Amino acid sequence: MPFQRLIATAALFAALLAIAPAHAVERTIPTPAVAPLLAPLPLANLAPALANATLPADPAALVTAPTKDEGPADEASRVRQALVALAMQLRDVRYVRGGHSPSTGFDCSGFVRYVFAHAIGLRLPANSARQFLAGVKVKRGDMQPGDLVFFHTRGKKRISHVGIYLDNGRFIHSPSAGKSVEVSSLDEAYWSKRFAGARRPEGIAQNG
């Protein structure tokens, strides 16, 4: 009897050994099927995109800083933009005869002189008549932002008023006592009748 049990046990053990490999194969995921999922990502292919996505330390420099490829026309445009930007910031500063700063107020030539000095470092003569002589003559149809526009407000034989041209016939100036720096139009009857011409200061004429 014990011998028969031993034989039965041995037979059962042999049968289990024969069955086990089959189950093992059925439960195992083939290695080739897993390999693509575990393979490292091709990071080398992402390098160009990552490099292009890098932002500069100061993004504003992309707008304001000149580049090595910037030509005379681009430089002239930047100069004119600086002049107009500062002039527009000074709107509502009151008129004061002989005034030459925002703290004291401006007269017409003091306003123009301040803008050019502080926006682009160009020092203009002290009065409108001398400013008229210091610039290059510009036809009315060729005026650009930053050019100076002059007027006869005290008789046609003398230059007595000046402003800074903006665009579309508009200019900014410090007009007269009781008023402040403001934008006016050459199409207005008063200014149209008294318009004496436009001049381009040497400092911006050299840049176009």
C-alpha positions in Angstrom: 0.0 0.0 0.0 2.7 2.6 0.9 4.5 1.7 -2.3 1.4 2.2 -4.4 0.9 5.7 -2.8 4.5 6.6 -3.6 4.1 5.6 -7.2 0.9 7.7 -7.4 2.5 10.7 -5.8 5.5 10.5 -8.2 3.1 10.3 -11.2 1.1 13.3 -10.0 4.4 15.3 -9.5 5.5 14.4 -13.0 2.2 15.5 -14.4 2.4 18.9 -12.7 5.9 19.4 -14.0 4.7 18.7 -17.5 1.8 21.2 -17.2 3.7 24.1 -15.5 5.7 25.3 -18.6 2.6 25.5 -20.7 1.0 27.8 -18.1 4.2 29.8 -17.8 4.3 30.5 -21.5 0.6 31.5 -21.5 1.0 34.0 -18.7 4.3 35.7 -19.9 4.2 38.8 -22.2 6.6 38.3 -25.1 9.7 40.5 -24.7 9.5 41.9 -28.2 6.0 43.3 -27.6 7.2 45.2 -24.5 10.4 46.6 -25.9 9.0 49.4 -28.0 7.1 50.7 -25.0 10.2 50.8 -22.8 12.5 52.3 -25.4 13.9 55.7 -24.5 12.2 58.8 -26.2 14.3 60.3 -29.0 15.2 63.5 -27.0 17.9 64.3 -29.4 15.2 65.1 -32.0 13.6 67.6 -29.6 16.8 69.7 -29.2 16.1 72.2 -32.0 12.6 72.8 -30.8 13.7 73.4 -27.3 16.4 75.8 -28.5 13.9 77.8 -30.5 11.6 78.0 -27.5 14.1 79.6 -25.2 13.0 83.2 -24.3 15.5 86.1 -23.9 16.1 87.4 -20.4 14.3 90.7 -21.4 11.6 90.1 -24.0 11.2 93.9 -24.4 14.6 94.0 -26.0 13.1 92.2 -29.1 11.1 95.4 -29.7 13.3 98.2 -28.7 16.9 97.0 -29.2 18.4 97.6 -32.7 19.8 94.6 -34.5 23.0 94.3 -36.5 21.0 94.2 -39.7 19.1 97.4 -39.0 19.4 99.9 -41.8 19.2 103.7 -41.9 15.4 103.6 -42.5 14.9 101.5 -39.4 17.1 103.8 -37.3 15.2 106.9 -38.6 11.9 105.3 -37.7 13.1 104.5 -34.2 14.3 108.2 -33.8 10.9 109.5 -35.0 9.0 107.2 -32.7 11.0 108.4 -29.7 10.3 112.0 -30.5 6.5 111.5 -31.0 6.3 109.3 -27.9 7.8 111.9 -25.6 5.9 114.8 -27.1 2.6 113.0 -26.6 3.5 112.3 -22.9 3.8 116.1 -22.4 0.2 116.9 -23.4 -1.6 119.2 -21.0 1.6 120.8 -19.7 0.6 124.5 -19.5 1.9 127.2 -21.7 4.3 129.7 -20.0 6.2 132.3 -22.0 9.9 131.4 -21.9 9.1 128.0 -20.3 11.4 125.1 -21.2 10.5 122.2 -18.8 7.4 120.2 -17.7 7.9 121.6 -14.2 7.8 125.3 -15.3 5.6 124.9 -18.4 6.5 125.4 -22.0 6.3 128.0 -24.7 6.3 126.7 -28.3 10.1 126.6 -28.9 10.8 125.5 -25.4 8.6 122.5 -25.9 10.2 121.5 -29.1 13.7 122.0 -27.7 12.9 119.9 -24.6 11.5 117.0 -26.7 14.5 116.8 -29.0 17.0 117.1 -26.2 15.4 114.4 -24.0 14.2 112.0 -26.6 17.2 111.8 -28.9 19.9 114.1 -27.4 19.7 116.7 -30.1 20.1 120.3 -29.0 18.1 122.8 -31.1 18.3 126.6 -31.1 16.4 128.5 -28.5 13.6 130.1 -30.5 11.4 129.2 -33.4 13.0 131.6 -36.0 16.4 130.0 -35.4 15.0 126.5 -35.4 13.5 127.3 -38.8 16.9 128.1 -40.2 18.6 125.1 -38.6 16.6 122.5 -40.5 16.4 121.0 -44.0 13.3 122.2 -46.0 10.6 119.6 -46.4 7.6 119.8 -48.8 4.2 119.5 -47.1 3.4 116.3 -48.9 6.7 114.7 -47.7 6.4 115.5 -44.0 7.1 112.7 -41.6 6.6 112.3 -37.8 9.2 114.3 -35.9 9.6 117.0 -38.6 9.0 120.6 -37.4 6.1 122.7 -38.7 6.4 126.6 -38.5 3.8 129.4 -38.6 3.5 133.1 -39.0 1.3 134.1 -36.1 2.6 137.7 -35.8 2.7 138.8 -39.4 3.9 137.0 -42.5 7.5 138.3 -42.3 8.6 136.4 -39.3 8.5 132.9 -37.9 6.8 133.0 -34.5 5.4 129.5 -33.8 6.6 125.9 -34.1 5.2 122.5 -33.4 6.2 118.8 -34.0 4.5 117.0 -36.9 2.7 113.7 -36.0 0.7 112.4 -39.0 -2.3 113.0 -41.3 -1.9 116.8 -41.0 -1.7 116.7 -37.2 0.9 118.3 -35.1 1.6 118.8 -31.4 2.6 122.1 -29.9 2.3 124.5 -26.9 0.0 127.1 -28.5 -0.5 130.2 -26.4 -1.2 131.7 -22.9 -4.1 130.1 -21.2 -3.7 126.8 -23.1 -1.6 123.6 -22.7 0.4 121.3 -25.0 -2.1 119.9 -27.4 -2.7 118.3 -30.8 -4.0 120.5 -33.6 -4.5 120.1 -37.4 -3.0 121.9 -40.4 -6.5 121.7 -41.9 -7.9 124.0 -39.3 -8.5 127.5 -40.8 -6.3 129.3 -38.3 -3.2 127.1 -38.8 -3.8 126.6 -42.5 -3.6 130.3 -43.2 -0.5 130.8 -41.1 1.5 127.8 -42.1 5.0 128.8 -43.1 6.6 125.5 -44.0 8.2 122.4 -42.5 11.8 121.7 -41.6 13.7 118.5 -40.8 16.4 119.1 -38.1 19.9 118.0 -39.2 20.0 115.3 -36.5 17.1 113.3 -38.1 17.7 114.4 -41.7 21.0 112.4 -41.6 18.9 109.3 -40.8 16.5 109.8 -43.6 
